[in-house]
Amino acid sequence: MTRLDQPTVALSDDVRMPLLGFGTWQATGEQGYEAVLAALDAGYRHIDTATMYGNEAEVGRAVRESGLRREDVFVTTKLPPDRVGRERETIEQSLRALGLDQVDLWLIHWPPSAGSESVPVWRELLAARDAGLTRAVGVSNYDTTRLDELTEATGEAPAVNQIKWSPSLYDRQRHREHRDRGIVLEGYSPFKSTDLADPVLTRIAAAHDVSPAQVVLRWHVDHEIVVIPKSVTPDRIRANADIFSFSLTAEEMRDIDALGR
Ligand SMILES: NC(=O)c1ccc[n+]([C@@H]2O[C@H](COP(=O)([O-])OP(=O)(O)OC[C@H]3O[C@@H](n4cnc5c(N)ncnc54)[C@H](OP(=O)(O)O)[C@@H]3O)[C@@H](O)[C@H]2O)c1
């Protein structure tokens, strides 16, 4: 399977991001390395890491040893809040740890605690992209007002906002605010805020002969929301990637959306 076999979303004319990615928070050391290798073997072509996760070396080693071409794997990392003012140094450290020349996406992990620092940090991300250290730049955990502040100051909107998202957190208005601004919504922690025994999810899962977890992931993809489930369990890693052989009806999508109201 190559990246082109999976649904992607455009971040710019020449950068496409797979809608399904693999989360790596708390997947560290040898276990993290094995999990990323298993994920790439299972068909994921997008890996989400961060300086804060302390696993960039293992993620990079797995990507390099996977046998896949570098251009077929989308890699995201993130700038932690305590590196404000040391942005360039931080992405250079990330690239060294990953053993890569460039990442595909670099995110501000959290808005800087001093609101006045947000725009200068964003300018540093844009500069890193212009220098070729990352192909695209975005943010994480930003509300819409803060997104607009960056765009108004620089004329460039973040390509992506990575925020907590799941059926129970579904917010049509917030999703629309991202779409209207051309900002891709990337959801994190799809399972942590989901009751996988919810009768709506179990009914829909049974109708398609899949698991409620697979329904949750497919629901994101059908909304064109990027989703990055994490697992260190080989069976789950594979099952979470196996979401393209069924699709949800419009009515099922509405029933799942309704869990967020
Ligand atoms: N930007 C941010 O601030 C931020 C914050 C949080 C997370 N993230 C990113 O988003 C990724 C995903 O979020 P997350 O790790 O918080 O949570 P998650 O992916 O919602 O949940 C991970 C948990 O669910 C379990 N799990 C995985 N597949 C399952 C399945 N099919 N059925 C039942 N349980 C399953 C995992 O267990 P096992 O591992 O034991 O299999 C693990 O305990 C992170 O890894 C990270 O890359 C970003």
The ligand as an SDF file (V2000), in Angstrom:
LIG
                    3D

 48 52  0  0  0  0  0  0  0  0999 V2000
   -1.4630   17.7670   20.3710 N   0  0  0  0  0  0  0  0  0  0  0  0
   -1.7210   17.3150   21.5580 C   0  0  0  0  0  0  0  0  0  0  0  0
   -1.7710   18.0650   22.5600 O   0  0  0  0  0  0  0  0  0  0  0  0
   -2.0000   15.8550   21.7580 C   0  0  0  0  0  0  0  0  0  0  0  0
   -2.5420   15.3870   22.9610 C   0  0  0  0  0  0  0  0  0  0  0  0
   -2.8170   14.0260   23.0870 C   0  0  0  0  0  0  0  0  0  0  0  0
   -2.5390   13.1700   22.0370 C   0  0  0  0  0  0  0  0  0  0  0  0
   -1.9760   13.6340   20.8700 N   0  0  0  0  0  0  0  0  0  0  0  0
   -1.6460   12.7150   19.7540 C   0  0  0  0  0  0  0  0  0  0  0  0
   -2.7900   11.9470   19.4410 O   0  0  0  0  0  0  0  0  0  0  0  0
   -2.4800   10.5610   19.5560 C   0  0  0  0  0  0  0  0  0  0  0  0
   -3.6980    9.7730   19.9690 C   0  0  0  0  0  0  0  0  0  0  0  0
   -4.1970   10.2100   21.1980 O   0  0  0  0  0  0  0  0  0  0  0  0
   -3.9880    9.4150   22.5710 P   0  0  0  0  0  0  0  0  0  0  0  0
   -2.7510    8.6020   22.5150 O   0  0  0  0  0  0  0  0  0  0  0  0
   -4.1250   10.4410   23.6480 O   0  0  0  0  0  0  0  0  0  0  0  0
   -5.2900    8.5150   22.6940 O   0  0  0  0  0  0  0  0  0  0  0  0
   -6.1000    7.4550   21.7980 P   0  0  0  0  0  0  0  0  0  0  0  0
   -5.4060    7.1530   20.5370 O   0  0  0  0  0  0  0  0  0  0  0  0
   -7.4950    7.9620   21.7790 O   0  0  0  0  0  0  0  0  0  0  0  0
   -6.1180    6.2180   22.7750 O   0  0  0  0  0  0  0  0  0  0  0  0
   -5.0000    5.4350   23.0280 C   0  0  0  0  0  0  0  0  0  0  0  0
   -5.4470    4.3790   24.0280 C   0  0  0  0  0  0  0  0  0  0  0  0
   -6.4710    3.5830   23.4240 O   0  0  0  0  0  0  0  0  0  0  0  0
   -6.0520    2.2280   23.4020 C   0  0  0  0  0  0  0  0  0  0  0  0
   -6.5280    1.6530   22.1300 N   0  0  0  0  0  0  0  0  0  0  0  0
   -5.9530    1.7660   20.9120 C   0  0  0  0  0  0  0  0  0  0  0  0
   -6.6750    1.1280   19.9700 N   0  0  0  0  0  0  0  0  0  0  0  0
   -7.7540    0.6010   20.6060 C   0  0  0  0  0  0  0  0  0  0  0  0
   -8.8500   -0.1760   20.1700 C   0  0  0  0  0  0  0  0  0  0  0  0
   -8.9750   -0.5250   18.8890 N   0  0  0  0  0  0  0  0  0  0  0  0
   -9.7690   -0.5450   21.0940 N   0  0  0  0  0  0  0  0  0  0  0  0
   -9.6470   -0.1920   22.3910 C   0  0  0  0  0  0  0  0  0  0  0  0
   -8.6180    0.5440   22.8720 N   0  0  0  0  0  0  0  0  0  0  0  0
   -7.6680    0.9490   21.9770 C   0  0  0  0  0  0  0  0  0  0  0  0
   -4.5530    2.2510   23.5250 C   0  0  0  0  0  0  0  0  0  0  0  0
   -4.0940    1.0760   24.1660 O   0  0  0  0  0  0  0  0  0  0  0  0
   -2.7700    0.2630   23.7720 P   0  0  0  0  0  0  0  0  0  0  0  0
   -1.7210    1.2580   23.3300 O   0  0  0  0  0  0  0  0  0  0  0  0
   -2.4260   -0.4220   25.0460 O   0  0  0  0  0  0  0  0  0  0  0  0
   -3.1610   -0.6890   22.6700 O   0  0  0  0  0  0  0  0  0  0  0  0
   -4.3270    3.4560   24.4150 C   0  0  0  0  0  0  0  0  0  0  0  0
   -4.5400    3.1350   25.7690 O   0  0  0  0  0  0  0  0  0  0  0  0
   -1.3330   10.5600   20.5730 C   0  0  0  0  0  0  0  0  0  0  0  0
   -0.6450    9.3210   20.5950 O   0  0  0  0  0  0  0  0  0  0  0  0
   -0.5370   11.7220   20.0840 C   0  0  0  0  0  0  0  0  0  0  0  0
    0.2180   11.3570   18.9280 O   0  0  0  0  0  0  0  0  0  0  0  0
   -1.7260   14.9570   20.7230 C   0  0  0  0  0  0  0  0  0  0  0  0
  1  2  1  0
  2  3  2  0
  2  4  1  0
  4  5  1  0
  4 48  2  0
  5  6  2  0
  6  7  1  0
  7  8  2  0
  8  9  1  0
  8 48  1  0
  9 10  1  0
  9 46  1  0
 10 11  1  0
 11 12  1  0
 11 44  1  0
 12 13  1  0
 13 14  1  0
 14 15  2  0
 14 16  1  0
 14 17  1  0
 17 18  1  0
 18 19  2  0
 18 20  1  0
 18 21  1  0
 21 22  1  0
 22 23  1  0
 23 24  1  0
 23 42  1  0
 24 25  1  0
 25 26  1  0
 25 36  1  0
 26 27  1  0
 26 35  1  0
 27 28  2  0
 28 29  1  0
 29 30  1  0
 29 35  2  0
 30 31  1  0
 30 32  2  0
 32 33  1  0
 33 34  2  0
 34 35  1  0
 36 37  1  0
 36 42  1  0
 37 38  1  0
 38 39  2  0
 38 40  1  0
 38 41  1  0
 42 43  1  0
 44 45  1  0
 44 46  1  0
 46 47  1  0
M  CHG  2   8   1  16  -1
M  END
$$$$
